[in-house]
Amino acid sequence: MAYFIFAKDLDNVIGTIYRIAENESDLNNLNINKPDYKIIEDSQINFNLVKFRNKFPNKYNNNIINYIDESFSFLNKKQLNNYINDFKNQIKQFTDNNPNHPLFNTWNNYYSQLNNLNLDSITYPLNKSLEQYFDDLEQPSLNILQLP
């Protein structure tokens, strides 16, 4: 079962998603105090739709998540590079501050994958998310909402 972590006591408030976790192990390795958040279990299918940025968990009501469709298009190399640099900065903050975290290697490896991506080999516009692009290539793919 997958988990969606929202700000607590904010039913029907847009933009309260905080993190997502693919399984209980990932949930337990998030750097959160669980009682401070609303944690909702949902399907692997919905998790993948969010992970690959096809849907976004817009808000919740009780234990029901409202999803909205997302679509991505990187018109050029500069747009994709900016997206990757923002992602890498967040990963770097995590790895610098959590060298002993159980998911350190996963995120450090993903940082290297992002760093080594040849942006010139991609055809633009790229009409999908970077996460979906990696998944289509059968490479590891992580969503920033999974970052502990």
N, C-alpha and C positions, 0 to 999 in steps of 0.2 A: 504494500500500500504506500502511496506517495502522500506527502504532507505539504500543506500550504500554511505559511506562518504570517499572520496579520497582526496589526496593532489591536490590542484588546479593547473590548467595549466600544467598538466603533462600527456597529452594524449599519449597513447601507451608506457608508462613507466611502467615496471613491478615493483610490490611491493609497489604501492602507496596507497593501502587501509589503512584507518585509523580506522574507526568504522563502525558498522552496527546498524540499528535501525528497530525494528519490525513494528513500527507505528509512527504516527506523535507525539504522546505524548512522546514516548521514544526519538525521534529525538530532541524535544524541551528540554528534560532533559539532553542531552549530554552537557558536559562542553566544548563547542566549540563556536567560533564566526563563524556562518554559512557562511558569505561572504568570509571567508578565505579558504573554502573547496569547492570541486566539489561534489555536492549531487545529486545522481542519484536514481530515483524511479525504483523499479523493483517488480516482483511478490512475493507473499508469498511463492510459491514453491521454487524459487531461494533463498529466505531468509533462508528457512528451510534447504536447501541443504548446505548452508554455515554455518548456526548455528550448524548443526550436523556434520560438517566437512567432508562432502562428496564431496563438491566442494570448490574452493577458488577463490575469485575475483582477478584475476591475474593483470588486467589492464583495462583501459577504453579508448574508442575512441568516442568523442562527448558524447552521452548519452547511448552508448552501452557498456555493461560490458563483458569482455572476462573471462570466467571461465575455470579453469583447474580442473581435477579430483584429489581428495585427497584420500589416504587410510591410515588407522592407524592400528598399531599393537603394543601393549605393550607386549613384550616378557615375562616380569616378573614383580613381585611386585615392585622391585626397580625402574624400568622405569616409572611405573604408579605413584609411590610415588613422584618421581622427578617432573613429570608433574603437579601433584596436588599441590605440594609445591610452584612451580613457580606461578601457578594460584592464590593460597592463598596469596602469597606475594603481588601480584598486587591488589587483592581485599582489603587487609589490608591497603595498601597505600591509596586507595580511601576512605575507611570507616574512617580511622584515620583523614583524611583531609577534609571530607565532612559529618560531623555528622547530619547536617540539610538538606541534599539533599533529594528530594522526593523519590529517589530509594535506599536510605540508607538501609531500612529494607529488601528489596529484595536481595541486595548483602550481607548484614550481615547474612541473613538466608542461603544463598547459601554457604557462608564461613563455617557456622556450618555444613551444609550438607557434604561439602568436608572433613571437619575435622573429622566427625563421620563415614565416609565411612570405612567399614571393608574390607581392602584390602586382607585379608586372605580368604574371602568368594568368591572371584572372581577366575574364572578358567582362567589360562594363557596357551598360549598367549591369550590376549584379542584382537580380530581382529576387533575392531571398536573403534571409538573415545569415550572418556569419556562422551561427550555430547550425543552421540547416545546411549550409555549404559544407562544413566539416563533416556532418553526418552523412551527407550524400557521397562524400569521398571515403567514408568508413574510417574516419579519423576521430580521435576523442573530441567530444563537444561538450562544453560546459556553459551554463548560463550564469550571468553575474549574480542572479538571485540565489544561486547555490553556494556562493562564497561564504564560508563560516564567519 
